[in-house]
Amino acid sequence: MDEENLRKRKGKHNREEDGQPIKSDEPQTMSLQKQVGLISGICMIVGTIIGSGIFISPKSVLANVGAVGPCLTIWAACGILATLGALCFAELGTMITKSGGEYPYLMEAFGPIPAYLFSWTSLLVTKPSSFAIICLSFAEYASAPFYPGCDPPQVVIKCLAAAAIVIITIVNSLSVKLGSYLQNFLTAAKMIIVTIIIVSGIVLLAQGNTDNFKDSFKDSKISLSSISLAFYNGLWAYDGCNADNCITFAFFRNLPLSIIIGIPFVTVCYILINVSYFTVMTSTELLQSQAVAVTFGDRVLYPASWIVPLFVAFSTIGSANGTCFTAGRLVYVAGREGHMLKVLSYISVKRFTPAPALIFYGIIAIIYIIPGDIDTLINYFSFAVWIFYGLTVSALIVMRFTRRELRRPIRIPIVIPIIVTLVSVLLVLAPIITAPELPYLYCVIFILSGLIFYVLFVHFKFHWAQKISKPITMHLQMLLEVAPPEEVTE
C-alpha cells in the first residue's frame, strides 16, 4: 500500500491542528459508509425477510397443525411474535448504538463470554448456514426451468449457489451504496411475484373458490408440540426481522419506523400468500406439492407459469443479499473486539466497506454448501438461533435493572421481552422434547467448544498465537488493500 496515500487519508486530525481546511471530497475518517436511508432500511428488512421461507415453510407449518384454519392462525401469530421481537431489538438498538446486532447487547448485559459464544456460533454456524440455505433455494428455483420433468442435478444446484455467494460478496465488498441499490431492485422484483400471487388469490376468492376454507379447523392436530414445531417452521420465514439492528449505525434515526412499517407489511403478505395457495390447493395437495409456488403458478398462470420460478429466484437472491449485508457487519464487529482475527475489522481504503469480513463470511457459506442440503441445514442449525434470540431479549430485561442510566429513545413495556423470552425457551426445548436427536447435542457441544478458543486466544492471548497471526494479518492487509478504521463512530 502507498504509504503517502494512506497518510493523506488518515491525516484529518493533523490538518485540523494546523488550521488547514479539509476538502469536502475527502473522507472525514477511516470508517464505514453510512448511506442507508428510510426507504433502503424498509427495503433491507422486507428484502431480508421475504426470501425463500414463504416458498418453503407453508408445507411444514400445515403438516404440523393439519388444517387450513390453524395454519393461517400460526402465520399470523408468527408475525405478531416477530413484531414483538423486533420491538425489543428496536429498544436495544436505540439504547446501545453499536453495530453487530446481538453481539454488543450481550456484551453490555452479560459480559464477554456470552457475547463471544454468540459471535462464535453466528460466524461459523447460523449466519453462513442461513446464507447457504437461501442461496441453495435460489439455485433450485433458478435451475428448475432448464430441467422440466425432473430434478436438477445436485452439482448444478451447488455450483449455481456458490456462484451466487461469490457475486453477492463481491457486490457488497465494492460499495455499501451498490449493495443498497441492488437490494432495492431485488426487493421491487420480489414484490412483483408476491403481488401476482396475492392478486391472483383475491381474484379466485372473488370468483367463489372458497371450498378449501369451509370447516377450516376440521382434522386439525392441536397440541403443544405441534404448535411449537409449526411456530419453529413459520418463524424461519420471518428470519431477518432484526436485520436493521445489525446495521444500526447505518440509519439510526430511521430504525424504529423501518421495523414498524416493514414487519407488519411482511405479515400481511404472508397471510395473503397462504390464502392464495389454499384457493387452488386442498391441504392434501399442498402437502404433496414439491414446490408450492410453482404448483400455484402452473394452475393459475399457465402458460406464463415460468414467471414464478424466475421471480422466486429474484426473491431468494434478494434475501441472500440482505443477509450478506448485515452479517458482514457482525464479522467486522467481532474482529474489532478481538474475538476474531483483527484483519476482519479492517476496511477497504478505497471502498470503505468491511471487505475482509464479507469475504470470510462468503467462504464459510460456500463450505456449508458442499456437503449440505436445505433440509439438513435448517434442521441442524436453526434452533441455535433461538438460543441467542432468547438470551438477547433477556438482556433487555436485565439492563432495565442494571443499566438504568442508559438513554432509551424507545421504551417498550417489560411484558413484551418477557413474553418473547418465554417463547424462545419453548422454541429451543420443543424440538428436543418432541423429537430428540443427536444433531441437537452436537450443536450444543459446538457452541460450548467456543469456550476453549476464548480461553486460549482471547482471555490469555498466548504470545505464540500472535506471532502466527501478525504476519498473516500484514500480508492480507497488503493483498486486500485494507486498514484499521481511524475511529469508531457508532
FENGI-V786463 format. One record per residue. RES is the residue in three letters. PHI is phi in degrees with one decimal (NA if undefined). BURIAL is # if it has 16 or more other ideal C-beta (glycine too) atoms within 10 Angstrom, else .. Layout:
res=RES phi=PHI burial=BURIAL
res=RES phi=PHI burial=BURIAL
This chain:
res=MET phi=NA burial=.
res=ASP phi=-66.8 burial=.
res=GLU phi=-64.5 burial=.
res=GLU phi=-66.9 burial=.
res=ASN phi=-64.7 burial=.
res=LEU phi=-64.1 burial=.
res=ARG phi=-65.3 burial=.
res=LYS phi=-66.1 burial=.
res=ARG phi=-68.3 burial=#
res=LYS phi=-109.5 burial=#
res=GLY phi=-98.7 burial=.
res=LYS phi=-56.9 burial=#
res=HIS phi=-66.9 burial=.
res=ASN phi=-64.1 burial=.
res=ARG phi=-68.7 burial=.
res=GLU phi=-63.8 burial=.
res=GLU phi=-66.3 burial=.
res=ASP phi=-82.9 burial=.
res=GLY phi=79.1 burial=.
res=GLN phi=-84.2 burial=.
res=PRO phi=-70.8 burial=.
res=ILE phi=-102.0 burial=.
res=LYS phi=-67.1 burial=.
res=SER phi=-70.1 burial=.
res=ASP phi=-89.0 burial=.
res=GLU phi=-101.1 burial=.
res=PRO phi=-64.1 burial=.
res=GLN phi=-74.0 burial=.
res=THR phi=-143.7 burial=.
res=MET phi=-83.8 burial=#
res=SER phi=-143.1 burial=#
res=LEU phi=-68.3 burial=#
res=GLN phi=-63.0 burial=#
res=LYS phi=-131.9 burial=.
res=GLN phi=-127.9 burial=.
res=VAL phi=-111.1 burial=#
res=GLY phi=-97.6 burial=.
res=LEU phi=-62.4 burial=.
res=ILE phi=-61.4 burial=.
res=SER phi=-65.6 burial=#
res=GLY phi=-65.1 burial=#
res=ILE phi=-63.8 burial=#
res=CYS phi=-61.3 burial=#
res=MET phi=-64.4 burial=#
res=ILE phi=-73.7 burial=#
res=VAL phi=-65.4 burial=#
res=GLY phi=-67.2 burial=#
res=THR phi=-75.4 burial=#
res=ILE phi=-74.1 burial=#
res=ILE phi=-76.1 burial=#
res=GLY phi=-144.6 burial=#
res=SER phi=-84.9 burial=#
res=GLY phi=-58.5 burial=#
res=ILE phi=-68.3 burial=#
res=PHE phi=-98.4 burial=#
res=ILE phi=-113.0 burial=#
res=SER phi=-72.6 burial=#
res=PRO phi=-52.2 burial=#
res=LYS phi=-64.3 burial=#
res=SER phi=-67.6 burial=#
res=VAL phi=-62.8 burial=#
res=LEU phi=-63.6 burial=#
res=ALA phi=-61.4 burial=#
res=ASN phi=-82.1 burial=#
res=VAL phi=-105.9 burial=#
res=GLY phi=83.1 burial=#
res=ALA phi=-149.8 burial=#
res=VAL phi=-66.2 burial=#
res=GLY phi=-58.1 burial=.
res=PRO phi=-61.4 burial=#
res=CYS phi=-62.3 burial=#
res=LEU phi=-65.5 burial=#
res=THR phi=-64.2 burial=#
res=ILE phi=-62.6 burial=#
res=TRP phi=-63.0 burial=#
res=ALA phi=-66.4 burial=.
res=ALA phi=-64.6 burial=#
res=CYS phi=-62.9 burial=#
res=GLY phi=-64.5 burial=#
res=ILE phi=-64.0 burial=.
res=LEU phi=-63.1 burial=#
res=ALA phi=-62.5 burial=#
res=THR phi=-66.7 burial=#
res=LEU phi=-61.3 burial=#
res=GLY phi=-63.8 burial=#
res=ALA phi=-65.8 burial=#
res=LEU phi=-63.9 burial=#
res=CYS phi=-61.8 burial=#
res=PHE phi=-67.8 burial=#
res=ALA phi=-65.5 burial=#
res=GLU phi=-64.3 burial=#
res=LEU phi=-62.0 burial=#
res=GLY phi=-69.3 burial=#
res=THR phi=-88.7 burial=#
res=MET phi=-85.4 burial=#
res=ILE phi=-117.8 burial=#
res=THR phi=-87.4 burial=#
res=LYS phi=-124.6 burial=#
res=SER phi=-77.0 burial=#
res=GLY phi=112.7 burial=#
res=GLY phi=62.5 burial=#
res=GLU phi=-67.6 burial=#
res=TYR phi=-54.2 burial=#
res=PRO phi=-66.1 burial=#
res=TYR phi=-68.8 burial=#
res=LEU phi=-66.0 burial=#
res=MET phi=-63.6 burial=#
res=GLU phi=-68.9 burial=#
res=ALA phi=-86.7 burial=#
res=PHE phi=-120.0 burial=#
res=GLY phi=98.1 burial=.
res=PRO phi=-71.7 burial=#
res=ILE phi=-67.7 burial=#
res=PRO phi=-60.3 burial=#
res=ALA phi=-64.6 burial=#
res=TYR phi=-65.2 burial=#
res=LEU phi=-62.3 burial=#
res=PHE phi=-64.1 burial=#
res=SER phi=-64.8 burial=#
res=TRP phi=-58.9 burial=#
res=THR phi=-69.1 burial=#
res=SER phi=-67.2 burial=#
res=LEU phi=-70.6 burial=#
res=LEU phi=-106.5 burial=#
res=VAL phi=-128.9 burial=#
res=THR phi=-69.0 burial=#
res=LYS phi=-67.4 burial=#
res=PRO phi=-66.0 burial=#
res=SER phi=-69.0 burial=#
res=SER phi=-63.4 burial=#
res=PHE phi=-58.3 burial=#
res=ALA phi=-64.6 burial=#
res=ILE phi=-60.1 burial=#
res=ILE phi=-64.9 burial=#
res=CYS phi=-69.8 burial=#
res=LEU phi=-65.3 burial=#
res=SER phi=-63.3 burial=#
res=PHE phi=-57.4 burial=#
res=ALA phi=-63.5 burial=#
res=GLU phi=-64.3 burial=#
res=TYR phi=-70.1 burial=#
res=ALA phi=-71.0 burial=#
res=SER phi=-90.2 burial=#
res=ALA phi=-55.9 burial=#
res=PRO phi=-62.1 burial=.
res=PHE phi=-88.6 burial=.
res=TYR phi=-132.4 burial=.
res=PRO phi=-64.6 burial=.
res=GLY phi=84.6 burial=.
res=CYS phi=-153.1 burial=.
res=ASP phi=-79.5 burial=.
res=PRO phi=-62.2 burial=#
res=PRO phi=-59.9 burial=.
res=GLN phi=-61.9 burial=.
res=VAL phi=-65.2 burial=.
res=VAL phi=-67.6 burial=#
res=ILE phi=-61.4 burial=#
res=LYS phi=-68.5 burial=#
res=CYS phi=-66.9 burial=.
res=LEU phi=-66.0 burial=#
res=ALA phi=-64.3 burial=#
res=ALA phi=-63.0 burial=#
res=ALA phi=-63.0 burial=.
res=ALA phi=-63.2 burial=#
res=ILE phi=-61.9 burial=#
res=VAL phi=-62.7 burial=#
res=ILE phi=-64.7 burial=.
res=ILE phi=-63.7 burial=#
res=THR phi=-63.6 burial=#
res=ILE phi=-63.8 burial=.
res=VAL phi=-59.6 burial=#
res=ASN phi=-73.3 burial=#
res=SER phi=-76.7 burial=#
res=LEU phi=-75.4 burial=#
res=SER phi=-164.5 burial=#
res=VAL phi=-63.1 burial=#
res=LYS phi=-65.9 burial=.
res=LEU phi=-63.7 burial=.
res=GLY phi=-62.3 burial=#
res=SER phi=-67.4 burial=#
res=TYR phi=-63.3 burial=.
res=LEU phi=-61.6 burial=#
res=GLN phi=-63.1 burial=#
res=ASN phi=-61.2 burial=#
res=PHE phi=-65.2 burial=.
res=LEU phi=-68.6 burial=#
res=THR phi=-64.7 burial=#
res=ALA phi=-62.4 burial=.
res=ALA phi=-65.3 burial=#
res=LYS phi=-70.0 burial=#
res=MET phi=-68.2 burial=#
res=ILE phi=-65.2 burial=.
res=ILE phi=-69.1 burial=#
res=VAL phi=-61.6 burial=#
res=THR phi=-64.3 burial=.
res=ILE phi=-59.5 burial=#
res=ILE phi=-65.7 burial=#
res=ILE phi=-66.1 burial=#
res=VAL phi=-63.5 burial=.
res=SER phi=-60.5 burial=#
res=GLY phi=-64.9 burial=#
res=ILE phi=-63.5 burial=.
res=VAL phi=-62.0 burial=.
res=LEU phi=-64.5 burial=#
res=LEU phi=-63.2 burial=.
res=ALA phi=-63.6 burial=.
res=GLN phi=-82.2 burial=.
res=GLY phi=98.9 burial=.
res=ASN phi=-83.1 burial=.
res=THR phi=-118.1 burial=.
res=ASP phi=-59.9 burial=.
res=ASN phi=-74.0 burial=#
res=PHE phi=-99.1 burial=.
res=LYS phi=-76.9 burial=.
res=ASP phi=48.8 burial=.
res=SER phi=-69.0 burial=#
res=PHE phi=-101.2 burial=.
res=LYS phi=-69.8 burial=.
res=ASP phi=65.5 burial=.
res=SER phi=-74.9 burial=#
res=LYS phi=-113.9 burial=.
res=ILE phi=-99.6 burial=.
res=SER phi=-154.1 burial=.
res=LEU phi=-59.6 burial=.
res=SER phi=-68.6 burial=.
res=SER phi=-67.0 burial=#
res=ILE phi=-65.8 burial=#
res=SER phi=-61.6 burial=#
res=LEU phi=-69.1 burial=#
res=ALA phi=-65.0 burial=#
res=PHE phi=-61.1 burial=#
res=TYR phi=-57.1 burial=#
res=ASN phi=-77.6 burial=#
res=GLY phi=-65.5 burial=#
res=LEU phi=-69.7 burial=#
res=TRP phi=-59.7 burial=#
res=ALA phi=-70.3 burial=#
res=TYR phi=-96.0 burial=#
res=ASP phi=-59.6 burial=#
res=GLY phi=111.2 burial=#
res=CYS phi=-66.1 burial=#
res=ASN phi=-105.6 burial=#
res=ALA phi=-61.2 burial=#
res=ASP phi=-62.8 burial=#
res=ASN phi=-70.3 burial=#
res=CYS phi=-66.7 burial=#
res=ILE phi=-128.7 burial=#
res=THR phi=-52.6 burial=#
res=PHE phi=-63.4 burial=#
res=ALA phi=-80.7 burial=#
res=PHE phi=-152.4 burial=#
res=PHE phi=-52.3 burial=.
res=ARG phi=-66.7 burial=.
res=ASN phi=-97.6 burial=#
res=LEU phi=-58.6 burial=#
res=PRO phi=-61.2 burial=#
res=LEU phi=-66.8 burial=.
res=SER phi=-64.3 burial=#
res=ILE phi=-71.7 burial=#
res=ILE phi=-62.1 burial=.
res=ILE phi=-81.7 burial=#
res=GLY phi=-68.3 burial=#
res=ILE phi=-71.6 burial=#
res=PRO phi=-59.1 burial=.
res=PHE phi=-62.3 burial=#
res=VAL phi=-62.7 burial=#
res=THR phi=-60.0 burial=#
res=VAL phi=-60.6 burial=.
res=CYS phi=-61.7 burial=#
res=TYR phi=-64.1 burial=#
res=ILE phi=-64.1 burial=#
res=LEU phi=-66.4 burial=#
res=ILE phi=-64.6 burial=#
res=ASN phi=-64.7 burial=#
res=VAL phi=-59.7 burial=#
res=SER phi=-62.3 burial=#
res=TYR phi=-57.8 burial=#
res=PHE phi=-76.6 burial=#
res=THR phi=-73.6 burial=#
res=VAL phi=-119.9 burial=#
res=MET phi=-133.4 burial=#
res=THR phi=-77.2 burial=.
res=SER phi=-59.3 burial=#
res=THR phi=-64.6 burial=.
res=GLU phi=-65.8 burial=.
res=LEU phi=-65.7 burial=#
res=LEU phi=-67.8 burial=.
res=GLN phi=-85.6 burial=.
res=SER phi=-70.6 burial=#
res=GLN phi=-76.0 burial=.
res=ALA phi=-142.2 burial=#
res=VAL phi=-59.2 burial=#
res=ALA phi=-65.1 burial=#
res=VAL phi=-67.3 burial=#
res=THR phi=-60.7 burial=#
res=PHE phi=-59.1 burial=#
res=GLY phi=-64.7 burial=#
res=ASP phi=-62.4 burial=#
res=ARG phi=-86.6 burial=.
res=VAL phi=-109.9 burial=#
res=LEU phi=-104.9 burial=.
res=TYR phi=-57.4 burial=.
res=PRO phi=-92.1 burial=.
res=ALA phi=-96.4 burial=.
res=SER phi=-67.7 burial=#
res=TRP phi=-63.4 burial=.
res=ILE phi=-61.1 burial=.
res=VAL phi=-63.3 burial=#
res=PRO phi=-61.8 burial=#
res=LEU phi=-64.2 burial=#
res=PHE phi=-79.3 burial=#
res=VAL phi=-65.4 burial=#
res=ALA phi=-61.8 burial=#
res=PHE phi=-59.3 burial=#
res=SER phi=-61.8 burial=#
res=THR phi=-70.2 burial=#
res=ILE phi=-68.7 burial=#
res=GLY phi=-66.1 burial=#
res=SER phi=-63.9 burial=#
res=ALA phi=-63.5 burial=#
res=ASN phi=-64.4 burial=#
res=GLY phi=-64.4 burial=#
res=THR phi=-64.2 burial=#
res=CYS phi=-63.2 burial=#
res=PHE phi=-58.3 burial=#
res=THR phi=-78.9 burial=#
res=ALA phi=-68.6 burial=#
res=GLY phi=-59.6 burial=#
res=ARG phi=-68.9 burial=#
res=LEU phi=-65.4 burial=#
res=VAL phi=-61.0 burial=#
res=TYR phi=-58.2 burial=#
res=VAL phi=-67.5 burial=#
res=ALA phi=-62.5 burial=#
res=GLY phi=-66.2 burial=#
res=ARG phi=-64.4 burial=#
res=GLU phi=-82.7 burial=#
res=GLY phi=83.3 burial=.
res=HIS phi=-92.0 burial=#
res=MET phi=-139.7 burial=#
res=LEU phi=-53.2 burial=#
res=LYS phi=-60.6 burial=#
res=VAL phi=-62.8 burial=#
res=LEU phi=-69.4 burial=#
res=SER phi=-93.6 burial=#
res=TYR phi=-80.6 burial=#
res=ILE phi=-126.4 burial=#
res=SER phi=-65.7 burial=#
res=VAL phi=-75.1 burial=#
res=LYS phi=-102.3 burial=.
res=ARG phi=-102.3 burial=#
res=PHE phi=57.6 burial=#
res=THR phi=-124.9 burial=#
res=PRO phi=-78.5 burial=#
res=ALA phi=-56.5 burial=#
res=PRO phi=-60.3 burial=#
res=ALA phi=-63.8 burial=#
res=LEU phi=-66.4 burial=#
res=ILE phi=-64.8 burial=#
res=PHE phi=-57.3 burial=#
res=TYR phi=-61.3 burial=#
res=GLY phi=-64.6 burial=#
res=ILE phi=-62.9 burial=.
res=ILE phi=-62.6 burial=#
res=ALA phi=-63.0 burial=#
res=ILE phi=-64.5 burial=#
res=ILE phi=-60.1 burial=.
res=TYR phi=-67.6 burial=#
res=ILE phi=-68.1 burial=#
res=ILE phi=-57.6 burial=.
res=PRO phi=-94.7 burial=.
res=GLY phi=-94.8 burial=#
res=ASP phi=-134.8 burial=.
res=ILE phi=-59.8 burial=#
res=ASP phi=-62.7 burial=.
res=THR phi=-62.8 burial=.
res=LEU phi=-64.7 burial=#
res=ILE phi=-65.1 burial=#
res=ASN phi=-66.2 burial=.
res=TYR phi=-80.1 burial=#
res=PHE phi=-115.0 burial=#
res=SER phi=-62.7 burial=#
res=PHE phi=-66.7 burial=#
res=ALA phi=-64.5 burial=#
res=VAL phi=-60.5 burial=#
res=TRP phi=-76.1 burial=#
res=ILE phi=-60.7 burial=#
res=PHE phi=-83.8 burial=#
res=TYR phi=-60.1 burial=#
res=GLY phi=-64.1 burial=#
res=LEU phi=-65.8 burial=#
res=THR phi=-67.8 burial=#
res=VAL phi=-65.8 burial=#
res=SER phi=-65.1 burial=#
res=ALA phi=-62.6 burial=#
res=LEU phi=-62.8 burial=#
res=ILE phi=-63.9 burial=#
res=VAL phi=-61.0 burial=.
res=MET phi=-73.8 burial=#
res=ARG phi=-62.5 burial=.
res=PHE phi=-105.8 burial=.
res=THR phi=-95.3 burial=.
res=ARG phi=-128.2 burial=.
res=ARG phi=-66.1 burial=.
res=GLU phi=-75.9 burial=.
res=LEU phi=-69.0 burial=.
res=ARG phi=-72.7 burial=.
res=ARG phi=-123.9 burial=.
res=PRO phi=-58.1 burial=.
res=ILE phi=-119.8 burial=.
res=ARG phi=-130.7 burial=.
res=ILE phi=-94.3 burial=.
res=PRO phi=-59.3 burial=.
res=ILE phi=-65.6 burial=.
res=VAL phi=-63.5 burial=.
res=ILE phi=-65.2 burial=#
res=PRO phi=-64.3 burial=#
res=ILE phi=-64.4 burial=.
res=ILE phi=-61.2 burial=#
res=VAL phi=-63.5 burial=#
res=THR phi=-63.2 burial=#
res=LEU phi=-63.0 burial=.
res=VAL phi=-65.7 burial=#
res=SER phi=-62.6 burial=#
res=VAL phi=-60.8 burial=.
res=LEU phi=-62.3 burial=#
res=LEU phi=-67.0 burial=#
res=VAL phi=-75.1 burial=#
res=LEU phi=-80.2 burial=.
res=ALA phi=-56.5 burial=#
res=PRO phi=-66.2 burial=#
res=ILE phi=-71.1 burial=.
res=ILE phi=-75.3 burial=.
res=THR phi=-79.4 burial=.
res=ALA phi=-143.2 burial=.
res=PRO phi=-63.6 burial=.
res=GLU phi=-138.5 burial=.
res=LEU phi=-62.1 burial=.
res=PRO phi=-55.3 burial=.
res=TYR phi=-64.3 burial=#
res=LEU phi=-65.0 burial=.
res=TYR phi=-61.1 burial=.
res=CYS phi=-65.4 burial=#
res=VAL phi=-63.6 burial=.
res=ILE phi=-62.0 burial=.
res=PHE phi=-64.4 burial=.
res=ILE phi=-60.3 burial=#
res=LEU phi=-69.3 burial=.
res=SER phi=-64.9 burial=.
res=GLY phi=-60.7 burial=#
res=LEU phi=-61.5 burial=.
res=ILE phi=-62.5 burial=.
res=PHE phi=-68.8 burial=.
res=TYR phi=-64.2 burial=#
res=VAL phi=-64.5 burial=.
res=LEU phi=-75.4 burial=.
res=PHE phi=-108.6 burial=#
res=VAL phi=-107.7 burial=#
res=HIS phi=-73.0 burial=.
res=PHE phi=-88.2 burial=.
res=LYS phi=51.2 burial=.
res=PHE phi=-56.7 burial=.
res=HIS phi=-63.3 burial=.
res=TRP phi=-65.6 burial=.
res=ALA phi=-67.3 burial=.
res=GLN phi=-68.9 burial=.
res=LYS phi=-62.1 burial=.
res=ILE phi=-76.0 burial=.
res=SER phi=-75.2 burial=.
res=LYS phi=-63.2 burial=.
res=PRO phi=-66.1 burial=.
res=ILE phi=-63.1 burial=.
res=THR phi=-61.2 burial=#
res=MET phi=-63.7 burial=.
res=HIS phi=-68.5 burial=.
res=LEU phi=-66.4 burial=#
res=GLN phi=-63.2 burial=#
res=MET phi=-71.5 burial=.
res=LEU phi=-66.5 burial=.
res=LEU phi=-92.4 burial=#
res=GLU phi=55.6 burial=.
res=VAL phi=-124.7 burial=#
res=ALA phi=-151.4 burial=#
res=PRO phi=-65.9 burial=#
res=PRO phi=-64.4 burial=#
res=GLU phi=-66.9 burial=#
res=GLU phi=-155.6 burial=.
res=VAL phi=-103.6 burial=.
res=THR phi=-120.9 burial=.
res=GLU phi=-125.3 burial=#
